[in-house]
Amino acid sequence: MSQFAVITGASAGLGAEFARQLAAQGYSLMLVARRADRLQALADSLPVPCEIFPADLAREEECRRLVQALRDRRVALFVNNAGFGACGAFPELDLDRELAMVDLNVRAVHLLTKAMVRQMQHQGGGALLNVGSSAGLLPAGPYMAAYYATKSYVVSLSRAVAAELRAARSPVYLGCLCPGPVNTEFNGVAGVRHALPGLSAERCVASALAGVRHRKTVIVPGRGMAAAMALSRLVPVPLLIRLTAHQQRRKLGG
């Protein structure tokens, strides 16, 4: 019997690539996202059994509906990937859009992390991968202030829960993927006008799944980005924030 994986935010970008690579490994899949037509098209293209679960995870009741649907399923891998960003000066960004981002990037990730850790403990094991960002490894991100804050939450939560699971000798693994720029739809959704060069989605996901196999807590794909994140710890925080602001202004054409 094939193992069963669940991927949120599966209709495009990293989520769709996770689906393709996990299908190639023989997993049966549940694909979760808002756009049912895109989920169905992806499911039809894959050589494994796929279920689609249309849901807007920015709504708490939709997260709980997903949890209920998985209650009696043995989930080998849960990829907590759904999320989006917004780029611009903080006073100018739309508040409702930012709050929707907090609901999806923070509340949904928190709710689903807790639910899946509990379920995997009950079933005797499993793997959970939260998709954070290299943004979550930095102290702040001017011109993407709320997005960086949400990803800092994801990284901090993941590290803490992973430490608890290790201390308890739990059979449940939790990791956090922290990529730098990736060539997906993210920049268009975030309002980025001048995207920085990024990794391919294929390479990012391959690195992520290798990290899961090796039970890494924080997975930073790409040697260059991994080195940059390591070096950033040596830079004084005020200077690092100024450097980050410079990079973000470039995305806005500034």
C-alpha positions in Angstrom: 0.0 0.0 0.0 1.4 3.4 -0.9 2.0 6.0 1.7 -0.4 9.0 1.9 0.7 12.6 1.8 -1.3 15.8 2.1 -0.1 19.1 0.5 -1.7 22.4 1.1 -1.3 25.2 -1.4 -1.1 22.5 -4.0 -2.6 24.3 -7.0 0.7 26.0 -8.1 4.3 26.7 -7.4 6.0 24.7 -4.7 2.8 22.9 -3.7 2.3 21.5 -7.3 6.0 20.6 -7.4 5.8 18.7 -4.1 2.8 16.8 -5.6 4.8 15.9 -8.7 7.9 14.7 -6.8 6.0 12.8 -4.2 3.9 11.2 -6.9 7.1 10.1 -8.5 8.1 8.4 -5.2 4.7 6.5 -5.2 2.8 8.5 -2.6 -1.0 8.7 -2.9 -2.0 12.3 -2.4 -4.6 14.8 -1.1 -4.2 18.1 -2.8 -5.6 21.1 -0.9 -6.0 24.7 -2.3 -8.8 27.1 -3.2 -8.9 26.5 -6.9 -10.6 23.3 -7.6 -10.1 23.4 -11.4 -6.3 23.7 -11.0 -6.3 21.0 -8.4 -8.2 18.7 -10.7 -5.9 19.4 -13.6 -2.9 18.6 -11.5 -4.5 15.4 -10.1 -5.3 14.2 -13.6 -1.7 14.7 -14.6 -0.2 12.5 -11.9 0.3 8.7 -12.1 -0.9 8.0 -8.5 -4.3 8.1 -6.7 -5.1 11.8 -6.0 -7.9 13.4 -4.0 -8.7 17.0 -4.3 -9.9 19.1 -1.3 -10.9 22.6 -2.3 -10.6 24.9 0.7 -9.7 28.4 1.7 -7.4 27.8 4.6 -7.4 31.5 5.6 -10.8 30.6 7.1 -10.5 28.7 10.4 -13.6 26.6 9.7 -12.0 25.4 6.5 -8.8 24.3 8.4 -11.0 22.4 10.8 -12.9 20.8 8.0 -9.6 19.5 6.6 -8.6 18.2 10.0 -11.9 16.4 10.3 -11.5 14.8 6.8 -8.1 13.4 7.8 -9.1 12.2 11.2 -9.3 8.5 10.3 -6.5 8.6 7.7 -2.9 7.6 8.3 -0.9 10.6 7.1 2.8 9.8 6.4 3.7 13.3 5.3 1.9 16.6 5.7 3.3 19.6 3.7 2.0 22.8 5.3 2.7 24.9 2.2 -0.2 27.3 1.8 0.7 31.0 2.2 1.3 34.2 0.3 3.2 37.5 0.7 2.7 41.2 0.1 5.4 43.7 -0.9 5.2 47.4 -0.4 5.6 50.2 2.2 3.7 49.2 5.4 1.4 52.3 5.5 0.3 51.7 1.9 -0.5 48.0 1.9 -4.1 47.0 2.2 -5.0 46.0 5.8 -7.5 43.4 4.9 -5.0 41.6 2.6 -2.4 41.7 5.4 -4.8 40.2 7.9 -5.8 37.5 5.4 -2.0 36.8 5.1 -1.7 36.5 8.9 -4.7 34.1 8.9 -3.2 31.9 6.3 0.5 32.1 7.1 0.2 32.0 10.9 -3.2 30.9 12.1 -3.7 28.1 9.6 -0.1 26.9 10.0 -0.5 26.8 13.7 -3.9 25.1 13.7 -2.8 22.4 11.2 0.6 21.9 12.9 -1.1 21.2 16.2 -3.7 18.9 14.7 -1.3 16.9 12.6 1.3 16.5 15.4 -1.5 15.2 17.7 -2.8 12.9 14.9 0.7 11.6 14.1 1.5 10.9 17.7 -1.7 8.9 18.0 -1.0 6.9 14.8 2.6 6.2 15.9 4.6 8.4 13.6 4.7 10.7 10.6 6.4 13.7 9.1 5.3 17.3 9.0 7.0 19.9 6.9 6.1 23.6 7.5 7.0 25.9 4.6 8.6 28.9 6.1 11.1 31.2 4.3 14.6 32.5 4.6 12.7 35.7 5.6 11.8 33.9 8.8 15.5 33.6 9.6 16.2 37.3 9.5 15.3 39.9 12.2 13.0 42.0 10.0 12.1 42.8 6.4 11.2 46.4 5.6 8.8 46.7 2.6 7.6 43.1 3.4 7.2 43.7 7.1 4.1 41.6 7.7 5.3 38.7 5.5 8.6 38.5 7.3 6.8 38.6 10.6 4.5 35.7 9.6 7.4 33.6 8.5 9.4 34.3 11.7 6.4 32.9 13.5 6.5 29.7 11.4 10.2 29.2 11.9 10.1 29.8 15.6 7.1 27.6 16.1 8.6 24.8 14.1 11.9 24.9 15.9 10.3 24.9 19.3 7.9 22.0 18.5 10.7 20.0 16.9 12.8 20.4 20.0 9.8 19.2 22.2 9.3 16.2 19.9 13.0 15.2 20.1 13.1 15.6 23.8 10.1 13.3 24.1 11.7 10.8 21.7 8.6 11.1 19.6 8.3 9.2 16.4 6.9 12.4 14.8 9.3 14.5 12.8 8.7 18.3 12.2 10.9 20.3 9.8 10.7 23.8 8.4 11.7 24.6 4.8 13.3 28.1 4.5 14.0 28.9 0.9 15.2 32.1 -0.5 13.7 33.4 -3.8 12.1 30.6 -5.8 10.8 31.0 -9.4 7.1 30.5 -8.8 3.9 32.6 -8.8 4.8 34.0 -5.4 6.2 37.3 -6.7 3.2 38.1 -8.9 0.8 37.5 -6.0 3.0 39.6 -3.6 3.2 42.5 -6.0 6.9 42.2 -6.7 7.8 44.3 -9.8 11.4 43.3 -10.1 12.0 39.7 -8.8 15.4 38.6 -7.6 17.0 35.6 -9.2 15.7 32.4 -7.6 16.0 28.6 -7.4 13.8 26.5 -9.6 10.8 24.9 -7.8 12.2 21.5 -8.8 15.5 22.1 -7.0 13.9 23.6 -4.0 11.5 20.7 -3.5 14.2 18.1 -4.1 16.3 19.8 -1.3 13.2 19.9 1.0 12.5 16.2 0.6 16.1 15.3 1.1 16.0 17.4 4.3 12.9 15.5 5.5 14.7 12.2 4.8 17.6 13.3 7.0 15.3 14.7 9.6 16.7 18.3 9.5 14.8 20.9 11.5 15.6 23.9 9.3 16.1 23.2 5.6 17.7 26.0 3.5 17.9 25.0 -0.2 20.9 26.1 -2.2 24.4 26.4 -1.0 24.5 30.1 -1.7 21.4 30.9 0.4 22.5 28.5 3.2 25.9 30.3 3.3 24.2 33.7 3.3 21.9 32.7 6.2 24.9 31.4 8.2 26.8 34.6 7.6 23.9 36.8 8.5 24.2 35.7 12.1 27.6 37.5 12.2 26.1 40.9 11.0 24.9 43.4 13.5 21.1 43.5 13.5 20.7 47.2 12.5 23.0 46.7 9.5 21.3 43.5 8.5 17.9 45.2 8.5 19.2 48.0 6.3 20.7 45.5 3.9 17.4 43.6 3.8 15.5 46.9 3.2 17.8 47.6 0.2 17.0 44.2 -1.3 13.3 44.6 -0.8 13.3 48.1 -2.4 14.9 46.5 -5.4 11.8 44.3 -5.7 9.7 47.5 -5.9 11.9 49.1 -8.5 13.4 51.5 -5.9 
